[in-house]
């Protein structure tokens, strides 16, 4: 193979750490992580552990880390980005001059930018003036704690240019992590972004003490509104019945490890948005992205009642009971897939 391939993972939070570990375990590339905090970087480098997110979990000893973005990016063939979605643009501006001109940029982020309603791949393309064939995403049912613990998982690696998706698949094909390729970037990204909003709504229902019927209804109708939006933006509806859509939705709505579901449960049990933010250490993407996803729906004439209810709770002081009432009192209609 000649020189060893290098992968830079920009971000040392839970999913960035777990994915960096997957790539190191896959064994075909050197992996260097970038993190903002020296204590976390030192722990990864010196004792192969991220004590902030995965205390006691042994990471691959080949994994290295640095607080210098330029060092992490130097010579990287793949630049994997795992920062909160609303900070992506400012981070790209800081990193731009250090990103190798022929690198593939990989987004692990599941959000939509506030103010522009751009998906993360679109922000990357715009901010870096990067070609579409070298922008990819990794998505699917990816609960980071399970993956860091090397439990079996699957994912979708999506890029409109199939050879790029196949190259990325080879980089993250670890014994416990099975990546599938796809070319429907729009469907893959929207499945990952909207499911956070639906998971928050499911968490609210849980926090209010509702049972599995209510939660199953939210998951199913949540998938329907995700499909409506994705298809309106040019996605293949079948993407949303796969790992990037239904798979991710089920994992995020069902698991207590899901930050968005946990945040919703706090709201449903009576906390204010501010109290829930303070009690949730990690970023719950839906708190910020729900507004931009709703704006995207409105701009494309797509009805998104669950997303609307979540935005009402987060941005307009609607109580969980009022938000649920607004959803349940919609006019009745026949059920059709994606309608």
Helices and strands as residue ranges (DSSP letters): E 5-10, H 14-26, E 29-34, H 38-47, E 64-66, H 69-73, E 78-81, G 85-87, H 88-95, G 96-98, E 104-107, H 120-128, G 132-134, E 135-139, H 144-148, E 153-158, H 162-171, E 177-182, H 185-207, H 212-232, G 237-241, I 243-247, H 248-254, H 259-268, H 273-279, H 285-299, H 305-315, H 320-328
